[in-house]
Amino acid sequence: FWLKAQKVNPPVARVQPLFWIMSFKEQIVVDCRGHLLGRLASVLAKELLNGQQVVCVRTEDINISG
């Protein structure tokens, strides 16, 4: 007597729409005074790629080194 292996489908998980999972503020206001340009740019780029609106203030006081 041979047992045949049966494929069992995994249970289907309910997927919520992406806009329910991610909650954003309307805008993020960033005070750029005293921050390094490259590090600030990488943090802002990550927020922008996620779809967040970003407003930068006091950008004339960003530090540039190197």
N, CA, C and O atoms as a MOPAC input file, in Angstrom:
PM7 MOZYME 1SCF
protein

 N      0.85100 1    -1.17900 1     0.00000 1
 C      0.00000 1     0.00000 1     0.00000 1
 C      0.89200 1     1.23700 1     0.00000 1
 O      1.65400 1     1.44900 1     0.94300 1
 N      0.80600 1     2.04200 1    -1.03400 1
 C      1.62200 1     3.24400 1    -1.16900 1
 C      0.76800 1     4.46600 1    -0.89600 1
 O     -0.35400 1     4.59600 1    -1.38400 1
 N      1.34400 1     5.36400 1    -0.09000 1
 C      0.65800 1     6.62600 1     0.16900 1
 C      1.12500 1     7.66100 1    -0.83500 1
 O      2.32100 1     7.81600 1    -1.08200 1
 N      0.19200 1     8.34400 1    -1.39300 1
 C      0.51800 1     9.37000 1    -2.37100 1
 C      0.58500 1    10.71600 1    -1.65600 1
 O     -0.31700 1    11.07400 1    -0.89900 1
 N      1.65300 1    11.44700 1    -1.90300 1
 C      1.78600 1    12.78200 1    -1.30500 1
 C      0.85200 1    13.73500 1    -2.02900 1
 O      0.85400 1    13.81300 1    -3.25800 1
 N      0.07900 1    14.43800 1    -1.27700 1
 C     -0.84000 1    15.40500 1    -1.86300 1
 C     -0.31700 1    16.80300 1    -1.61200 1
 O      0.20200 1    17.10500 1    -0.53800 1
 N     -0.45900 1    17.64400 1    -2.61000 1
 C     -0.07700 1    19.04600 1    -2.43700 1
 C     -1.13900 1    19.74900 1    -1.61900 1
 O     -2.32800 1    19.67400 1    -1.92600 1
 N     -0.71100 1    20.41400 1    -0.60300 1
 C     -1.64000 1    21.16700 1     0.23500 1
 C     -1.36700 1    22.64100 1     0.01000 1
 O     -0.24100 1    23.10400 1     0.19100 1
 N     -2.37800 1    23.36600 1    -0.37800 1
 C     -2.21500 1    24.80100 1    -0.59700 1
 C     -2.13900 1    25.51700 1     0.74400 1
 O     -2.94200 1    25.24800 1     1.63800 1
 N     -1.18800 1    26.41800 1     0.88800 1
 C     -1.11500 1    27.17000 1     2.14500 1
 C     -2.32800 1    28.08800 1     2.28000 1
 O     -2.88700 1    28.52700 1     1.27500 1
 N     -2.73300 1    28.37800 1     3.49800 1
 C     -3.88300 1    29.27600 1     3.66000 1
 C     -3.57100 1    30.65800 1     3.09200 1
 O     -2.45100 1    31.15800 1     3.20200 1
 N     -4.55300 1    31.23700 1     2.50500 1
 C     -4.38600 1    32.54500 1     1.87500 1
 C     -4.49900 1    33.61700 1     2.95200 1
 O     -5.49300 1    33.68200 1     3.67400 1
 N     -3.49000 1    34.44100 1     3.05000 1
 C     -3.50800 1    35.53200 1     4.02300 1
 C     -4.23000 1    36.72600 1     3.41800 1
 O     -4.06000 1    37.04300 1     2.24000 1
 N     -5.01500 1    37.36400 1     4.21900 1
 C     -5.67700 1    38.57000 1     3.73300 1
 C     -4.66900 1    39.69300 1     3.68900 1
 O     -3.98000 1    39.95700 1     4.67400 1
 N     -4.58100 1    40.34300 1     2.57100 1
 C     -3.62900 1    41.43000 1     2.39000 1
 C     -4.39500 1    42.73800 1     2.41800 1
 O     -5.31400 1    42.96400 1     1.63000 1
 N     -3.99000 1    43.59800 1     3.34800 1
 C     -4.62300 1    44.90500 1     3.41100 1
 C     -4.00500 1    45.80100 1     2.35800 1
 O     -2.82900 1    45.65200 1     2.02700 1
 N     -4.78200 1    46.72500 1     1.83200 1
 C     -4.20900 1    47.67900 1     0.88100 1
 C     -3.05900 1    48.45200 1     1.52400 1
 O     -3.05700 1    48.70600 1     2.72800 1
 N     -2.09600 1    48.81700 1     0.70300 1
 C     -0.88200 1    49.44600 1     1.20300 1
 C     -1.15600 1    50.77000 1     1.89100 1
 O     -0.45100 1    51.12500 1     2.83600 1
 N     -2.16300 1    51.51300 1     1.44200 1
 C     -2.41000 1    52.81100 1     2.05400 1
 C     -3.00700 1    52.66300 1     3.45300 1
 O     -3.02600 1    53.63600 1     4.20700 1
 N     -3.48900 1    51.49200 1     3.81900 1
 C     -3.96700 1    51.27400 1     5.19000 1
 C     -2.80500 1    50.96100 1     6.12000 1
 O     -2.83200 1    51.32000 1     7.29700 1
 N     -1.79100 1    50.29600 1     5.59600 1
 C     -0.66200 1    49.89900 1     6.42800 1
 C      0.22900 1    51.09400 1     6.72900 1
 O      0.63700 1    51.29700 1     7.87300 1
 N      0.52900 1    51.88000 1     5.71100 1
 C      1.41400 1    53.02300 1     5.89800 1
 C      0.60100 1    54.24100 1     6.30200 1
 O     -0.34800 1    54.62500 1     5.61800 1
 N      0.97300 1    54.82500 1     7.38800 1
 C      0.29000 1    56.05500 1     7.78100 1
 C      1.31100 1    57.18700 1     7.77100 1
 O      2.34500 1    57.11300 1     8.43500 1
 N      1.01700 1    58.20900 1     7.02700 1
 C      1.91200 1    59.33600 1     6.89400 1
 C      1.28500 1    60.55500 1     7.54000 1
 O      0.06400 1    60.67600 1     7.65000 1
 N      2.15600 1    61.44900 1     7.96100 1
 C      1.69000 1    62.77400 1     8.30900 1
 C      1.50800 1    63.52100 1     6.99100 1
 O      2.03300 1    63.09700 1     5.96200 1
 N      0.77600 1    64.61800 1     7.01600 1
 C      0.59100 1    65.35400 1     5.76500 1
 C      1.93000 1    65.82400 1     5.22200 1
 O      2.23400 1    65.63800 1     4.04400 1
 N      2.72400 1    66.43400 1     6.08700 1
 C      4.05000 1    66.89300 1     5.68500 1
 C      4.98800 1    66.75300 1     6.87200 1
 O      4.57500 1    66.87600 1     8.02600 1
 N      6.24800 1    66.49600 1     6.57600 1
 C      7.28600 1    66.52200 1     7.59400 1
 C      8.06400 1    67.80600 1     7.37800 1
 O      8.51200 1    68.08000 1     6.26500 1
 N      8.22700 1    68.59300 1     8.42500 1
 C      9.01200 1    69.82700 1     8.33900 1
 C     10.36600 1    69.54600 1     8.98400 1
 O     10.43700 1    69.14900 1    10.14700 1
 N     11.43800 1    69.75400 1     8.21900 1
 C     12.79700 1    69.45600 1     8.66800 1
 C     13.57000 1    70.75000 1     8.83300 1
 O     13.66600 1    71.54600 1     7.90000 1
 N     14.12800 1    70.96300 1    10.03500 1
 C     15.01800 1    72.10000 1    10.28500 1
 C     16.41900 1    71.65600 1     9.88900 1
 O     17.00800 1    70.81100 1    10.56300 1
 N     16.95600 1    72.20500 1     8.81900 1
 C     18.23000 1    71.76000 1     8.26300 1
 C     19.44000 1    72.42100 1     8.91200 1
 O     20.57300 1    72.07300 1     8.57900 1
 N     19.23800 1    73.33900 1     9.80500 1
 C     20.34200 1    74.09600 1    10.39300 1
 C     21.28800 1    73.17300 1    11.17100 1
 O     20.87000 1    72.44700 1    12.07400 1
 N     22.58000 1    73.21900 1    10.79500 1
 C     23.61400 1    72.48300 1    11.49400 1
 C     23.78900 1    71.03400 1    11.05800 1
 O     24.64600 1    70.34200 1    11.60900 1
 N     23.02300 1    70.55200 1    10.10400 1
 C     23.15400 1    69.16700 1     9.65800 1
 C     24.10700 1    69.08500 1     8.47100 1
 O     24.24800 1    70.03900 1     7.70600 1
 N     24.76200 1    67.92700 1     8.32700 1
 C     25.63600 1    67.70100 1     7.18800 1
 C     24.80300 1    67.40400 1     5.94900 1
 O     23.78600 1    66.71400 1     6.02000 1
 N     25.24300 1    67.93000 1     4.82000 1
 C     24.47200 1    67.84500 1     3.58000 1
 C     24.20900 1    66.40900 1     3.14600 1
 O     23.07000 1    66.06100 1     2.83600 1
 N     25.23700 1    65.57100 1     3.11900 1
 C     25.07700 1    64.20500 1     2.62200 1
 C     24.17700 1    63.36500 1     3.50200 1
 O     23.33600 1    62.62000 1     2.99800 1
 N     24.34200 1    63.47400 1     4.81200 1
 C     23.52200 1    62.68300 1     5.73100 1
 C     22.07100 1    63.13400 1     5.69300 1
 O     21.15600 1    62.31200 1     5.72900 1
 N     21.86900 1    64.41500 1     5.62000 1
 C     20.51300 1    64.95000 1     5.53300 1
 C     19.85100 1    64.51300 1     4.22600 1
 O     18.66900 1    64.16700 1     4.20700 1
 N     20.61400 1    64.53000 1     3.14300 1
 C     20.08000 1    64.13500 1     1.83800 1
 C     19.65400 1    62.66700 1     1.83600 1
 O     18.63700 1    62.32700 1     1.23200 1
 N     20.40800 1    61.79800 1     2.49800 1
 C     20.04700 1    60.38500 1     2.50700 1
 C     18.78700 1    60.13400 1     3.33100 1
 O     17.96500 1    59.29700 1     2.95800 1
 N     18.62500 1    60.84000 1     4.43400 1
 C     17.41300 1    60.69100 1     5.25000 1
 C     16.19200 1    61.21900 1     4.50000 1
 O     15.13000 1    60.59600 1     4.50700 1
 N     16.35300 1    62.36300 1     3.85900 1
 C     15.24000 1    62.94000 1     3.10300 1
 C     14.87900 1    62.08300 1     1.89000 1
 O     13.70200 1    61.94500 1     1.55800 1
 N     15.87800 1    61.51100 1     1.23300 1
 C     15.61000 1    60.66500 1     0.07200 1
 C     14.80300 1    59.43500 1     0.46400 1
 O     13.91200 1    59.01700 1    -0.27500 1
 N     15.10800 1    58.85700 1     1.61400 1
 C     14.37000 1    57.68600 1     2.06800 1
 C     12.90000 1    58.03100 1     2.32300 1
 O     12.00500 1    57.25900 1     1.97800 1
 N     12.66300 1    59.18900 1     2.92400 1
 C     11.28300 1    59.61700 1     3.17800 1
 C     10.53900 1    59.89500 1     1.86800 1
 O      9.37400 1    59.52600 1     1.71700 1
 N     11.22500 1    60.54900 1     0.92500 1
 C     10.59700 1    60.88100 1    -0.34900 1
 C     10.29000 1    59.63100 1    -1.17300 1
 O      9.25700 1    59.56900 1    -1.83900 1
 N     11.17600 1    58.63800 1    -1.13300 1
 C     10.93100 1    57.40200 1    -1.87100 1
 C      9.75600 1    56.62100 1    -1.29100 1
 O      9.11900 1    55.84200 1    -2.00000 1
 N      9.46700 1    56.82400 1    -0.01000 1
 C      8.31400 1    56.17900 1     0.61500 1
 C      7.02500 1    56.94200 1     0.35900 1
 O      5.95400 1    56.49500 1     0.76900 1
 N      7.10900 1    58.09800 1    -0.32100 1
 C      5.90600 1    58.84500 1    -0.67100 1
 C      5.53500 1    59.93600 1     0.31100 1
 O      4.45600 1    60.51900 1     0.20700 1
 N      6.40000 1    60.22200 1     1.25300 1
 C      6.13400 1    61.24200 1     2.26000 1
 C      6.44400 1    62.62400 1     1.68400 1
 O      7.40900 1    62.78500 1     0.93700 1
 N      5.63700 1    63.60800 1     2.02600 1
 C      5.92500 1    64.98900 1     1.63200 1
 C      6.85400 1    65.59900 1     2.67500 1
 O      6.62000 1    65.46600 1     3.87700 1
 N      7.90700 1    66.26800 1     2.21400 1
 C      8.92200 1    66.82300 1     3.10300 1
 C      9.10600 1    68.29400 1     2.78700 1
 O      9.19400 1    68.67500 1     1.61900 1
 N      9.16500 1    69.13500 1     3.83400 1
 C      9.44200 1    70.55900 1     3.68600 1
 C     10.71600 1    70.85300 1     4.46200 1
 O     10.80800 1    70.53500 1     5.64800 1
 N     11.70500 1    71.45900 1     3.80200 1
 C     12.97700 1    71.79800 1     4.43900 1
 C     13.01600 1    73.29100 1     4.71800 1
 O     12.74200 1    74.10200 1     3.83300 1
 N     13.35800 1    73.65500 1     5.95500 1
 C     13.47900 1    75.05900 1     6.33800 1
 C     14.88800 1    75.33900 1     6.83500 1
 O     15.58900 1    74.42600 1     7.27100 1
 N     15.30100 1    76.58800 1     6.77100 1
 C     16.63100 1    77.06100 1     7.16300 1
 C     17.73800 1    76.28900 1     6.44800 1
 O     18.71400 1    75.85700 1     7.06200 1
 N     17.56500 1    76.12900 1     5.15400 1
 C     18.54200 1    75.36100 1     4.36800 1
 C     19.84700 1    76.12900 1     4.12300 1
 O     20.85100 1    75.53900 1     3.72400 1
 N     19.82700 1    77.43500 1     4.36300 1
 C     21.06000 1    78.22000 1     4.15000 1
 C     22.11400 1    77.90300 1     5.20700 1
 O     23.27200 1    78.28600 1     5.04100 1
 N     21.75100 1    77.22100 1     6.27700 1
 C     22.69300 1    76.90000 1     7.35500 1
 C     23.13200 1    75.45000 1     7.34800 1
 O     23.59200 1    74.94900 1     8.37400 1
 N     23.00300 1    74.75100 1     6.21100 1
 C     23.48000 1    73.35700 1     6.10800 1
 C     24.99800 1    73.36300 1     6.06100 1
 O     25.60300 1    74.20100 1     5.39300 1
 N     25.61300 1    72.42200 1     6.77500 1
 C     27.07200 1    72.27700 1     6.77100 1
 C     27.50500 1    71.38000 1     5.63200 1
 O     26.92000 1    70.32300 1     5.39700 1
 N     28.54500 1    71.81800 1     4.92100 1
 C     29.13400 1    71.03500 1     3.84200 1
 C     30.58500 1    70.78000 1     4.21500 1
 O     31.34200 1    71.72500 1     4.43800 1
 N     30.98000 1    69.51300 1     4.28600 1
 C     32.35900 1    69.20600 1     4.65000 1
 C     32.97400 1    68.33100 1     3.57300 1
 O     32.27100 1    67.67300 1     2.80500 1
 N     34.28000 1    68.33600 1     3.53100 1
 C     34.97600 1    67.46900 1     2.59100 1
 C     35.61500 1    68.19000 1     1.44800 1
 O     36.23200 1    67.56100 1     0.58900 1

